[in-house]
Amino acid sequence: MAYNLRNRNMLNSRGAYLGSGSDNESHDSTHSDPDYRRPPRRTNQRNNVRPSEAPVSDGIRIAGAGGASSSRNRNRTVQRRRPGRPPNRDANGGEDRQDVKEKPRRRIATNFSQYPKERVTKRTVLAWLISLGKVEENELVWYVEGEFGKIRGVGKVNREGILCNCCYHQMTVGEFEVHCGCKTRQPYQHIFLAESRVSLFQCQIRAWEDSEEVQKRAYNNIQAVADDKNDDACMICADGGDLICCERCPSTFHAKCLFMETIPQGDWLCPYCVCKYCGSGDGLLKKCALCEKHYHCKCGGEMLDLMNSPASLFCGSSCRKIHEGLQGMVGARNDLQDGLSWTLLQRTELPLGSYADDFYNKVQTNSKIAVAWLVMNECFMPAIDRHTRANVTQCIVYSRGSNMTRINFSGFYTAVLEKNDEVICVASIRVHGKRLAEMPFIGTRQEYRRQGMARVLENCVESALCALQVEKLVIPSVDDLVGMWTGSYFFSRIKEEPLKKELSRYNTVMFPNTVVKLHKNLAVSLLPDLNMGPS
């Protein structure tokens, strides 16, 4: 039988397109700004209060000496007017100014914002702890050697680091540990708040378990509306219209986005619900932990046994090698030139009873992810998915999973560039196997722009992908920046039809049609080696 198409043009029409950054609402600042006010009007000489009269107060009758003017105003009450409103004609002598033409007055230029202006600070882990109220700014801290050891150093914690009490030098948390004569490489575990006797490490755990942080990383479970379990947007272009619905998962597609010449007859399965090798959806399918494609064990890939759990199965040796390489990079700080360093991050849960070193590294990784989100939120307007209302940028940084393939971002990694413990540049990466990786977002803080920081981080990401033998990197770009990416970063427009068909088979982040997709073939010989080794 012929497949019934569903017209979804009228569904969820109120939402904004992905990446739009706003709801495209127009506001007249004259009416929407509560702080707006016009300059006071100048009154004519004959309307001024005479010296013998008392000053005028709102809602109080004018008191003064006798005379025609005072008798006319004696029984009049001064009316209270709202700022920005034109005066009434019969108020304050308006009837005497009927023939007087006043010059148009220019509105006073005022700086206003829809949201309260936040204090501009360095984006560090300590600044994150202070903003959540887990640590007080300028609070006294001790460096304690051992669990019940003596105090080796005293300082005051602030958003940039720690101010030492003995030399009055501002330093990072790691520098403060070295300054105290210790090298445990776990400074947050040995620095305690003097008043509460709680370590900064415990403050990090409490901050990560804060309800605000828990909500940011919660699993995105999209509930079906009535009997309609399918998505309202195409997996490829994020638009609605006549969509083909998968019979096994909520994914929907335009026929033209999958380069179909004819509409499939009968039940249809999407590319994510069939075996990546044979294209069939029959039989028992396993899911690759890296590329998230399904496969038959008989066609290739690993089998479920005592050595392999369902969460660690791979469709082939290349995906396993890439996954193990990425996991080996997570949390390892790589020192660069000029005091810079970069780290690859991915959110992990904090299991109970884990080893001390592993647990400490996971806490540091999660804390930097929270800081990375603050940087990314500074650099980009909120990318709200118009159908699910999910904040796509936030979901990507926190690697949030979902039961809907289109907004399942559990496979994302976050690369951060740091300088003196401050996160200054952030990039998001997801590897879809040996053939392809994507980098949908890369952003630099305002004060570090036009200094080559994004280029440094992008080169580090490419070097890591080349080491894992990934062949191609794909990025989105607005039309105004295509020249920069093609000229300075050596990306190219995707024009070849076979490449477009290949990319339609991958679950890349969706953007509106106005966004241009670019690609680059990765070659080891073209990339400088900026790494100085993990520290």
Sequence and secondary structure as in RCSB ss.txt:
>XXXX:A:sequence
MAYNLRNRNMLNSRGAYLGSGSDNESHDSTHSDPDYRRPPRRTNQRNNVRPSEAPVSDGIRIAGAGGASSSRNRN
RTVQRRRPGRPPNRDANGGEDRQDVKEKPRRRIATNFSQYPKERVTKRTVLAWLISLGKVEENELVWYVEGEFGK
IRGVGKVNREGILCNCCYHQMTVGEFEVHCGCKTRQPYQHIFLAESRVSLFQCQIRAWEDSEEVQKRAYNNIQAV
ADDKNDDACMICADGGDLICCERCPSTFHAKCLFMETIPQGDWLCPYCVCKYCGSGDGLLKKCALCEKHYHCKCG
GEMLDLMNSPASLFCGSSCRKIHEGLQGMVGARNDLQDGLSWTLLQRTELPLGSYADDFYNKVQTNSKIAVAWLV
MNECFMPAIDRHTRANVTQCIVYSRGSNMTRINFSGFYTAVLEKNDEVICVASIRVHGKRLAEMPFIGTRQEYRR
QGMARVLENCVESALCALQVEKLVIPSVDDLVGMWTGSYFFSRIKEEPLKKELSRYNTVMFPNTVVKLHKNLAVS
LLPDLNMGPS
>XXXX:A:secstr
 B   EE TTTTTTS  TT  S      HHHH TT         GGGS  TTS    TTSB     SHHHHHHHT
 B     TTS   TTSTTGGGGTT              SS         HHHHHHHTTSS TTEEEEEESSTT  
EEEEEEE SSSEEETTT  EE HHHHHHHTT   S HHHHEEETTT  BHHHHHHHHHTSHHHHHHTS B    B
TTB S SSBTTT   SEEEE SSSS EE TTTTT SS  BSS   TTSSBTTT    S  EE TTT  EE TTTS
S   SSS  GGG  SSHHHHHHHHHHHHHBT EEE GGGEEEEEE      TT  HHHHHHHHHHHHHHHHHHHH
HHHHS   B TTT  BHHHHHHTT  BSSGGG  TT EEEEEEETTEEEEEEEEEE SSS EE   EEE GGGTT
TTHHHHHHHHHHHHHHHTT  EEEEEE GGGHHHHHHHS  EE   HHHHHHHTTS      TTSEEEEEE  GG
GS      B 
